[in-house]
Amino acid sequence: EPSKGYYEEPSKGYYDEPSKGYVEPSKGYYEEPSKGYYDEPSKGYVSKGYGGKGGKGGKGGKGGKGGRGGGGYYPDDPGCVPERIEYNFLALPPQNITYTNPANPNSKMEGTEYVFNYGLFDWGLNNMTGYMVGTCTRTQTAAGDFLGGGLCNFFMTDLYENSVHVTGEVFDGELTALAITGGTYEYQGASGMVEIVPYYPENAQAYDVFDDVEYYNGTMYLYVSCLYDYGYEAY
């Protein structure tokens, strides 16, 4: 409305016909006062606060500029540099097993659930580097050349409470890759993958990825679009 002023596009401005005034282009695009605004130069959206109303266009004069939305942050700030982080870790075997048929506890049956709730360690077992909690469900049993395996879902958390969600299939005696589908705190929006290799005792007679494993070696390849220091200024 003429009394509010309205910015169409940063490059065009707006001609206020009733008052014969011209609202000059602004640096950003003002949607609605309650939504904040999209700041074109910084390529980010101010997600909190309120954009003020544009001033009334005077006769033959310029309309006032809309107010700036308060608070928020710029998720696509040009100063944000993508990060690639690599972690090596050692994980222990499953902690508990839930059998498909408790009356006939056979872990080789499809549907058997394995529970993991342990600390993560460096490859030398000298230091704990985080935590892993989650489950794997057996989806196939080894038969001939057909490997056994299962579907796993984990949350892996570092010592600063930053977590990633990891999911994917694992197989007997094989290096397998699981997908990172997101994260929390500093790892918000994370992607990448986790490679896991099962290790077996020297005298192992079987190589089941759940039942016979001694430990798992893993490497996390983590990609974070913006490493914000949540320490914890974001709240």
C-alpha positions in Angstrom: 0.0 0.0 0.0 1.2 3.6 -0.6 1.3 4.3 3.1 3.6 1.4 3.8 6.1 1.6 1.0 7.0 -1.6 -0.9 10.2 -2.9 -2.3 9.7 -5.1 -5.3 13.2 -6.1 -6.3 16.5 -4.6 -5.1 17.3 -3.5 -8.7 13.9 -2.0 -9.6 12.6 0.0 -6.7 8.9 1.0 -6.7 7.1 4.0 -8.1 4.3 5.2 -5.7 1.7 6.5 -8.1 -0.8 8.2 -5.7 1.8 10.3 -4.1 4.0 10.7 -7.3 7.0 9.7 -5.3 9.6 7.0 -6.0 10.7 4.5 -3.4 14.4 4.0 -4.1 15.9 0.5 -4.3 17.0 -1.1 -1.1 19.7 -3.7 -0.4 17.3 -6.3 0.6 13.8 -7.6 -0.2 11.1 -6.9 2.5 8.5 -9.6 2.4 6.1 -9.0 5.3 6.9 -7.1 8.6 6.4 -10.4 10.6 8.8 -12.4 8.5 12.0 -10.5 8.5 13.7 -10.1 5.1 16.0 -11.7 2.6 19.4 -9.8 2.6 20.5 -10.1 -1.0 24.1 -8.9 -0.5 24.9 -11.6 2.1 22.7 -14.3 0.5 21.0 -15.1 3.8 17.6 -14.8 5.3 17.1 -13.1 8.7 14.9 -15.6 10.3 13.9 -13.9 13.5 12.5 -10.5 14.5 10.2 -8.1 12.6 10.8 -6.0 9.6 9.4 -2.5 10.1 6.9 -0.8 7.8 8.0 1.4 5.0 7.5 5.1 5.5 4.7 7.0 3.8 5.7 8.5 0.4 5.4 12.3 0.5 4.0 14.3 -2.3 6.6 14.3 -5.0 9.1 12.8 -2.5 10.6 9.5 -1.8 8.9 6.8 0.2 10.7 5.7 3.4 12.7 2.4 3.6 11.3 -0.6 5.3 12.7 -1.4 8.7 15.3 -4.1 9.2 14.3 -7.5 10.7 15.9 -8.1 14.0 17.9 -11.1 15.3 18.5 -14.3 13.4 21.6 -15.3 11.5 22.7 -15.8 7.9 22.9 -19.6 7.1 24.6 -18.9 3.8 27.0 -16.3 5.0 29.8 -16.0 2.4 32.3 -16.3 5.3 31.1 -19.9 6.0 33.7 -22.3 4.6 32.7 -26.0 4.1 34.8 -28.4 6.3 35.9 -32.0 5.7 36.7 -33.8 8.9 38.2 -37.3 9.2 38.0 -39.5 12.3 39.5 -42.9 13.0 37.8 -45.0 15.7 37.5 -48.4 17.2 34.1 -49.8 18.2 33.4 -52.9 20.3 31.0 -55.8 19.4 27.3 -55.7 20.2 26.3 -55.4 23.8 23.0 -57.3 23.8 21.0 -59.5 21.4 17.2 -59.7 21.0 16.2 -63.0 19.4 13.4 -63.2 16.9 12.1 -66.3 18.7 13.2 -66.3 22.4 12.0 -69.9 22.8 14.6 -70.8 20.1 17.5 -68.3 20.5 19.2 -68.5 17.1 21.1 -65.4 16.3 21.4 -66.4 12.6 17.7 -65.9 12.1 16.6 -62.8 10.1 15.1 -60.2 12.5 17.7 -60.7 15.3 18.5 -57.3 16.8 21.9 -56.3 18.1 22.3 -53.4 20.5 25.4 -51.2 20.6 25.9 -48.8 23.5 29.6 -48.2 24.0 32.4 -45.6 24.0 34.4 -45.1 20.8 38.2 -45.3 21.1 41.2 -44.4 19.0 42.8 -47.2 17.1 45.4 -47.8 19.8 42.7 -48.1 22.5 44.5 -45.3 24.4 41.8 -42.7 24.5 38.0 -42.6 24.4 36.9 -40.3 21.6 33.1 -40.5 21.8 30.1 -42.7 22.1 28.0 -44.9 19.8 24.5 -46.0 20.4 22.2 -47.8 18.0 21.0 -51.1 16.7 21.6 -53.5 13.8 19.0 -55.9 12.5 20.0 -59.1 10.7 18.5 -59.1 7.3 20.2 -62.0 5.7 22.0 -65.2 6.7 25.2 -66.5 5.0 24.6 -69.3 2.6 27.4 -70.5 0.2 28.8 -67.5 -1.5 26.0 -65.3 -0.2 27.2 -63.1 2.7 25.2 -62.6 5.8 24.6 -59.0 7.0 22.2 -56.5 8.4 20.9 -53.0 8.5 22.3 -50.6 11.1 21.3 -47.3 12.5 23.6 -45.4 14.9 24.1 -42.1 16.6 27.8 -41.4 17.0 28.6 -38.6 19.4 32.0 -36.9 20.1 33.0 -35.7 23.6 31.5 -32.3 23.0 28.0 -33.7 22.4 28.1 -33.2 18.6 26.3 -36.1 17.0 25.9 -37.6 13.5 23.3 -40.1 12.4 24.8 -43.1 10.5 22.8 -45.7 8.6 23.4 -48.5 6.1 24.2 -52.2 5.5 27.1 -54.2 6.9 28.3 -57.6 5.7 30.3 -60.6 6.9 34.1 -60.0 6.7 33.7 -57.0 4.4 34.6 -53.3 4.4 31.3 -51.6 4.2 30.2 -47.9 4.0 27.4 -46.4 5.8 25.8 -43.0 5.0 25.9 -39.9 7.3 22.4 -38.4 7.0 22.6 -35.5 9.4 23.8 -34.2 12.7 23.4 -31.9 15.7 25.1 -28.8 17.1 28.3 -28.2 15.2 27.5 -31.1 12.8 24.1 -29.8 11.9 23.5 -30.5 8.2 26.4 -33.0 8.0 26.8 -35.5 5.2 29.5 -38.1 4.3 30.1 -41.7 5.1 31.5 -44.1 7.7 33.7 -47.1 6.6 33.6 -50.0 8.9 35.9 -53.1 8.8 35.2 -56.1 11.1 38.2 -57.7 12.8 38.2 -61.3 14.0 40.3 -63.4 16.4 43.3 -65.0 14.7 41.8 -68.5 15.2 38.4 -67.6 14.0 36.5 -70.4 12.3 33.5 -68.2 11.2 33.3 -64.5 10.1 29.8 -63.4 11.0 29.8 -59.6 11.1 27.9 -59.6 14.5 28.5 -62.9 16.3 32.2 -63.6 15.6 33.7 -60.1 15.5 36.3 -59.0 18.0 36.1 -55.3 17.2 35.4 -52.9 14.4 37.9 -50.4 12.9 36.2 -47.4 11.4 36.9 -44.1 9.6 34.4 -41.3 9.4 34.5 -38.9 6.4 32.4 -36.0 7.6 31.4 -33.0 5.5 29.9 -30.0 7.3 28.7 -27.1 5.2 29.2 -24.5 8.0 31.0 -25.2 11.3 29.3 -22.9 13.7 30.8 -22.5 17.1 27.8 -23.4 19.2 29.7 -23.0 22.4 26.7 -22.1 22.9 26.1 -18.7 21.4 23.3 -20.0 19.1 20.8 -20.1 21.9 
